[in-house]
C-alpha cells in the first residue's frame, strides 16, 4: 500500500443519498417472527423485507389510524 494517495481528482459518490442508514429499532417478538418466516419463504433477508414494507408505507403515505384508549383501573 502507498504511504499517500492523491484524491484531488476524486468524484463524489452519486449514490450517496441512496445509501442506507443504520438505526436501532425495538420490535416485538411476533413481528420479528412473522418477517423471519416470510424471509424463509421468499429467500429475502428479514431486515430487507421490513425495509421494503416500511418504504412502501412511506411512498404511499399510509397513515396509521391509532386511537388511544386508557386502560380501566383493575382491568388487568
mmCIF file of the C-alpha atoms, coordinates in Angstrom:
data_MODEL
# 
_entry.id   MODEL 
# 
loop_
_atom_site.group_PDB 
_atom_site.id 
_atom_site.type_symbol 
_atom_site.label_atom_id 
_atom_site.label_alt_id 
_atom_site.label_comp_id 
_atom_site.label_asym_id 
_atom_site.label_entity_id 
_atom_site.label_seq_id 
_atom_site.pdbx_PDB_ins_code 
_atom_site.Cartn_x 
_atom_site.Cartn_y 
_atom_site.Cartn_z 
_atom_site.occupancy 
_atom_site.B_iso_or_equiv 
_atom_site.pdbx_formal_charge 
_atom_site.auth_seq_id 
_atom_site.auth_comp_id 
_atom_site.auth_asym_id 
_atom_site.auth_atom_id 
_atom_site.pdbx_PDB_model_num 
ATOM 1  C CA . UNK A 1 1  ? 0.000   0.000   0.000  1.00 0.00 ? 1  UNK A CA 1 
ATOM 2  C CA . UNK A 1 2  ? 1.150   3.527   -0.704 1.00 0.00 ? 2  UNK A CA 1 
ATOM 3  C CA . UNK A 1 3  ? 2.034   5.907   2.086  1.00 0.00 ? 3  UNK A CA 1 
ATOM 4  C CA . UNK A 1 4  ? -0.071  8.619   0.416  1.00 0.00 ? 4  UNK A CA 1 
ATOM 5  C CA . UNK A 1 5  ? -2.882  8.712   -2.131 1.00 0.00 ? 5  UNK A CA 1 
ATOM 6  C CA . UNK A 1 6  ? -3.943  11.585  -4.372 1.00 0.00 ? 6  UNK A CA 1 
ATOM 7  C CA . UNK A 1 7  ? -7.689  12.219  -4.117 1.00 0.00 ? 7  UNK A CA 1 
ATOM 8  C CA . UNK A 1 8  ? -7.588  15.616  -5.845 1.00 0.00 ? 8  UNK A CA 1 
ATOM 9  C CA . UNK A 1 9  ? -9.378  14.195  -8.921 1.00 0.00 ? 9  UNK A CA 1 
ATOM 10 C CA . UNK A 1 10 ? -11.860 12.096  -6.952 1.00 0.00 ? 10 UNK A CA 1 
ATOM 11 C CA . UNK A 1 11 ? -15.588 12.441  -7.621 1.00 0.00 ? 11 UNK A CA 1 
ATOM 12 C CA . UNK A 1 12 ? -18.369 12.332  -5.040 1.00 0.00 ? 12 UNK A CA 1 
ATOM 13 C CA . UNK A 1 13 ? -20.393 9.140   -4.913 1.00 0.00 ? 13 UNK A CA 1 
ATOM 14 C CA . UNK A 1 14 ? -23.551 9.866   -6.962 1.00 0.00 ? 14 UNK A CA 1 
ATOM 15 C CA . UNK A 1 15 ? -25.421 7.199   -4.977 1.00 0.00 ? 15 UNK A CA 1 
ATOM 16 C CA . UNK A 1 16 ? -24.519 8.536   -1.528 1.00 0.00 ? 16 UNK A CA 1 
ATOM 17 C CA . UNK A 1 17 ? -28.045 9.866   -0.941 1.00 0.00 ? 17 UNK A CA 1 
ATOM 18 C CA . UNK A 1 18 ? -29.438 6.376   -1.580 1.00 0.00 ? 18 UNK A CA 1 
ATOM 19 C CA . UNK A 1 19 ? -27.226 4.667   0.984  1.00 0.00 ? 19 UNK A CA 1 
ATOM 20 C CA . UNK A 1 20 ? -28.980 3.049   3.895  1.00 0.00 ? 20 UNK A CA 1 
ATOM 21 C CA . UNK A 1 21 ? -28.786 4.498   7.370  1.00 0.00 ? 21 UNK A CA 1 
ATOM 22 C CA . UNK A 1 22 ? -28.179 2.253   10.365 1.00 0.00 ? 22 UNK A CA 1 
ATOM 23 C CA . UNK A 1 23 ? -30.818 2.628   13.085 1.00 0.00 ? 23 UNK A CA 1 
ATOM 24 C CA . UNK A 1 24 ? -31.784 0.754   16.206 1.00 0.00 ? 24 UNK A CA 1 
ATOM 25 C CA . UNK A 1 25 ? -35.415 -0.251  16.408 1.00 0.00 ? 25 UNK A CA 1 
ATOM 26 C CA . UNK A 1 26 ? -37.181 -2.347  19.014 1.00 0.00 ? 26 UNK A CA 1 
ATOM 27 C CA . UNK A 1 27 ? -39.763 -4.760  17.600 1.00 0.00 ? 27 UNK A CA 1 
ATOM 28 C CA . UNK A 1 28 ? -41.934 -7.231  19.464 1.00 0.00 ? 28 UNK A CA 1 
ATOM 29 C CA . UNK A 1 29 ? -41.322 -10.950 19.120 1.00 0.00 ? 29 UNK A CA 1 
ATOM 30 C CA . UNK A 1 30 ? -44.343 -11.834 16.954 1.00 0.00 ? 30 UNK A CA 1 
ATOM 31 C CA . UNK A 1 31 ? -43.417 -9.125  14.430 1.00 0.00 ? 31 UNK A CA 1 
ATOM 32 C CA . UNK A 1 32 ? -39.839 -10.377 14.097 1.00 0.00 ? 32 UNK A CA 1 
ATOM 33 C CA . UNK A 1 33 ? -41.094 -13.970 13.874 1.00 0.00 ? 33 UNK A CA 1 
ATOM 34 C CA . UNK A 1 34 ? -43.516 -13.009 11.079 1.00 0.00 ? 34 UNK A CA 1 
ATOM 35 C CA . UNK A 1 35 ? -40.800 -11.362 8.990  1.00 0.00 ? 35 UNK A CA 1 
ATOM 36 C CA . UNK A 1 36 ? -38.315 -14.191 9.636  1.00 0.00 ? 36 UNK A CA 1 
ATOM 37 C CA . UNK A 1 37 ? -40.897 -16.743 8.442  1.00 0.00 ? 37 UNK A CA 1 
ATOM 38 C CA . UNK A 1 38 ? -41.589 -14.600 5.399  1.00 0.00 ? 38 UNK A CA 1 
ATOM 39 C CA . UNK A 1 39 ? -37.831 -14.407 4.798  1.00 0.00 ? 39 UNK A CA 1 
ATOM 40 C CA . UNK A 1 40 ? -37.581 -18.203 4.773  1.00 0.00 ? 40 UNK A CA 1 
ATOM 41 C CA . UNK A 1 41 ? -40.443 -18.452 2.282  1.00 0.00 ? 41 UNK A CA 1 
ATOM 42 C CA . UNK A 1 42 ? -39.116 -15.779 -0.080 1.00 0.00 ? 42 UNK A CA 1 
ATOM 43 C CA . UNK A 1 43 ? -35.350 -16.142 0.343  1.00 0.00 ? 43 UNK A CA 1 
ATOM 44 C CA . UNK A 1 44 ? -35.100 -12.410 1.099  1.00 0.00 ? 44 UNK A CA 1 
ATOM 45 C CA . UNK A 1 45 ? -33.392 -11.383 4.383  1.00 0.00 ? 45 UNK A CA 1 
ATOM 46 C CA . UNK A 1 46 ? -35.943 -10.365 7.009  1.00 0.00 ? 46 UNK A CA 1 
ATOM 47 C CA . UNK A 1 47 ? -34.362 -6.926  7.538  1.00 0.00 ? 47 UNK A CA 1 
ATOM 48 C CA . UNK A 1 48 ? -34.707 -6.266  3.811  1.00 0.00 ? 48 UNK A CA 1 
ATOM 49 C CA . UNK A 1 49 ? -38.376 -7.299  3.970  1.00 0.00 ? 49 UNK A CA 1 
ATOM 50 C CA . UNK A 1 50 ? -39.001 -4.923  6.868  1.00 0.00 ? 50 UNK A CA 1 
ATOM 51 C CA . UNK A 1 51 ? -37.292 -2.124  4.916  1.00 0.00 ? 51 UNK A CA 1 
ATOM 52 C CA . UNK A 1 52 ? -39.353 -2.885  1.785  1.00 0.00 ? 52 UNK A CA 1 
ATOM 53 C CA . UNK A 1 53 ? -42.584 -2.824  3.792  1.00 0.00 ? 53 UNK A CA 1 
ATOM 54 C CA . UNK A 1 54 ? -41.718 0.444   5.548  1.00 0.00 ? 54 UNK A CA 1 
ATOM 55 C CA . UNK A 1 55 ? -40.596 2.045   2.276  1.00 0.00 ? 55 UNK A CA 1 
ATOM 56 C CA . UNK A 1 56 ? -43.917 1.051   0.663  1.00 0.00 ? 56 UNK A CA 1 
ATOM 57 C CA . UNK A 1 57 ? -45.780 2.654   3.573  1.00 0.00 ? 57 UNK A CA 1 
ATOM 58 C CA . UNK A 1 58 ? -43.711 5.839   3.274  1.00 0.00 ? 58 UNK A CA 1 
ATOM 59 C CA . UNK A 1 59 ? -44.015 6.105   -0.515 1.00 0.00 ? 59 UNK A CA 1 
ATOM 60 C CA . UNK A 1 60 ? -47.773 5.589   -0.463 1.00 0.00 ? 60 UNK A CA 1 
ATOM 61 C CA . UNK A 1 61 ? -48.031 7.835   2.629  1.00 0.00 ? 61 UNK A CA 1 
ATOM 62 C CA . UNK A 1 62 ? -50.083 5.309   4.561  1.00 0.00 ? 62 UNK A CA 1 
ATOM 63 C CA . UNK A 1 63 ? -51.377 6.764   7.800  1.00 0.00 ? 63 UNK A CA 1 
ATOM 64 C CA . UNK A 1 64 ? -51.905 4.709   10.922 1.00 0.00 ? 64 UNK A CA 1 
ATOM 65 C CA . UNK A 1 65 ? -55.362 5.015   12.435 1.00 0.00 ? 65 UNK A CA 1 
ATOM 66 C CA . UNK A 1 66 ? -54.402 4.996   16.094 1.00 0.00 ? 66 UNK A CA 1 
ATOM 67 C CA . UNK A 1 67 ? -56.821 5.590   18.946 1.00 0.00 ? 67 UNK A CA 1 
ATOM 68 C CA . UNK A 1 68 ? -55.584 5.679   22.498 1.00 0.00 ? 68 UNK A CA 1 
ATOM 69 C CA . UNK A 1 69 ? -57.927 4.052   24.965 1.00 0.00 ? 69 UNK A CA 1 
ATOM 70 C CA . UNK A 1 70 ? -56.712 4.396   28.538 1.00 0.00 ? 70 UNK A CA 1 
ATOM 71 C CA . UNK A 1 71 ? -56.818 1.160   30.494 1.00 0.00 ? 71 UNK A CA 1 
ATOM 72 C CA . UNK A 1 72 ? -59.600 0.985   33.058 1.00 0.00 ? 72 UNK A CA 1 
ATOM 73 C CA . UNK A 1 73 ? -58.489 0.601   36.660 1.00 0.00 ? 73 UNK A CA 1 
ATOM 74 C CA . UNK A 1 74 ? -58.476 -3.044  37.691 1.00 0.00 ? 74 UNK A CA 1 
ATOM 75 C CA . UNK A 1 75 ? -58.887 -4.392  34.140 1.00 0.00 ? 75 UNK A CA 1 
ATOM 76 C CA . UNK A 1 76 ? -55.549 -6.193  34.199 1.00 0.00 ? 76 UNK A CA 1 
# 
